[in-house]
């Protein structure tokens, strides 16, 4: 079993590289990671059987679009609920070119954690895995937090409040319910935010959030 070289609409690796500005070396690491994903997907449920039809746009581009928003001085990055490695492992593929940067992947599933560890070892990425529930995982404070398809925004801000340095920021990938989630989040949290349209989906938004604090009663 192998992935198609391009999505069913013709979108492929060079399109993802052109839109995100990542290097050819990063793209090569991404392709090596996808090889590990391909080898493991018969063993455990990492990604749906039909996802090869839009792998490059829906998953690779969706993940790599965050790379340009990672500050140059961010050395400690955490990805919560890493699953099959989107976006955490793809960020690690890009961060391999920055000296001193590490990516921590937090994943509660033992089997998915084993896959993530295998991919890190195979590709040689500056990352490691914490196999634990987010609420129970031992952690430090990070410069940058990412999450994709994990939880509603109010809950994500609760995680970010605990996991981020005061100067840190979160890059959160949300969908068509972004406006409603923001309204709910503002009832309990104060924060600074900018957002932009996702490169991978007409309904998607990428939120960049910082200065997160709970509202006082």
N, C-alpha and C positions, 0 to 999 in steps of 0.2 A: 504494500500500500504506500503510495507516495502522493504528495500534494501536487495539484496542478501548478504549472509555472506562472500562470496568470489567472485572475478571476474570470468568471464567465463573461463579464463586460469588457475584458481586455486589460483591466488595470493590473499592474504588476510591480515588481521590485524597483525598477527604475523610476516609476511614477511616484512611489512612496519616498524614494530618496530625493527626487526633485522637489516635492512639496514640503519636505521637512528639513532639507539641507544637511542631513547626516552624511557621513563619509562613506566611501565604498567599503572601507574596512569595517565600519559598523554594520553595513548591510551584509557583509560576508559573515559576521558573527551571528546576525539575525538568521541567516539561512542555515547556519550550523545548528542553532537552537531549534529551528523548525524541523530539522532532521531528527533531533532527539524527540521532539514532540510527536513526530510521525511514528517513530519506533515504539513509543509508549502508548499510543492512543488505542491500541487493541487490548492493552492490559487493564487500563482504568479509564473512567469517563472524564477525559480532560477537555474535550471539545466535541461538539456535535458532528455526526457523520456527514452532514451537508455543508459544513462550514468552509470546506475547500473551495466552494463556489465564489466566496467573497472573502477569503482569508487575508489577502493583501490590503484591501480597503478597510474592512470591518475590524480587523484585529491588529495588523502590523501598522498601518497608517494611523489608526486610532491611538495606538500606544506611542509611536515615535513622534507624534505631533507635540508631545509634552516636552521633548528634549530642549527645544529652543527657549522654554520658559524656566529652565533650571539655572539659578544664579551661578556665576563662575566661582563664587566662594563657598558654595554648598558642598560639603564633604561627606555629610552623613544623611542618607536618604532612607526612608522606610516606605514600603508598599504594603498596605493592609489588605488581607484577604486575597493573596496572590494567585491562588488557583492554578491555572495552566501557565502563568507567567506574564499575563497581559495586565498592566503595562510594566510591571517590575523588572522582569528579565530583559525586556527590550530596552528599558532605560539603562540597565547594567551593561548591555551590549554597547551603548553609546558612551557610558561613563568609563569604560575600559581605557579610553583615550585621555582621561583626566587623571593626573597623578593624585593619589591620596584619597580618592572618592570610594566609598563603599555603599552598597545597597543591601538593606535588610528586608527579607521577605517574610511576612507573618502569615502562616497558613495553618488552620486547625486540623486538616485532614492529614493523617499519617502517610497515606499513599501519594497524595499530591505533593507533600513535602519531600518524599523520596524522589519523585520525578524532578522537582526543582533542584534538589541537590545533585542529581545525575546530570542535569543540563548545565549547571554551574561548572561541574568538574569537566565535562566534555568540551565545553566552549572556552573555559578558562576565564570566568567572569569575576569581577571584584564584588562578590555578593555572598551572603550566607542566609540560611533559613532558620527561622524560629518556629518550631512546630508547637503551637499552642493557640487557644482561643485569645482573641484580641484583648478581652477584659482581664485575662489571667497571665498574659505574657510578660515576663520581666523585660524592662526596657530602659533605655536612656532617653535623652531629649534629642530631637533631630532637627536638621536645618530645613528639610523638605519632606512632606508626606504626600503620598499619592494613593488613590483608591478608585476603582472602576467597578460599577455595578455591584456595590457592596451593601449600602444601607441608605435610608433617607438622610437628607442633609442635616437635620437636627442631631441625629445620632453620630454622623461623621464629625460634626463640630465638637461633640463631646470627646471623641477619640483624639481629635487634633489638639484640643486643650490639654490633654494629658501627655501626648507624645511629642509635641513640638517645643522647641526652644521659644522664648518670648519673641525673638526676632525671626522665627521660622514662618514658613507659609505652606499652605496645602494646595495641591492641584487636583481638583475633583471633577470627574467626568459624569455629567448628568444628561438626562433626556428631555422629553417633551413636558414633563411635570416640573421643570426647574422653577418656574415662577411660583407655583404653589408651595414648593419645598422652601424656597427663600422666605416667603411670607411666614411660614410656620417657624423657621429657624430664627427669624428676627424677634419672635415673641420671647425667646429664651436666651438669645446670644447677641452680643455686639461684635462686629467684625468689619474689617475693610475688605472690599471685594471689587475685582474687575472680572469681566467675562467676555468670551468671544464665541463665535460660531465654531463648531467642530469641523475639521477638515474631512471627516469620514462619514458624517451623517447630517442631512438637512435639519433634523430635529435636535441634534446634540449640541450641548454647550460645554465649554471648558471653563470652570470657575477657578480663579486664583484668589485665595482667601488668606488674610493675615490679621494680626492684632485681635485674636479671638479671646473673648472673655464672657463668662456667664453674666446675665443680667441679675442685678441684685433686687430682691423683693422689697 
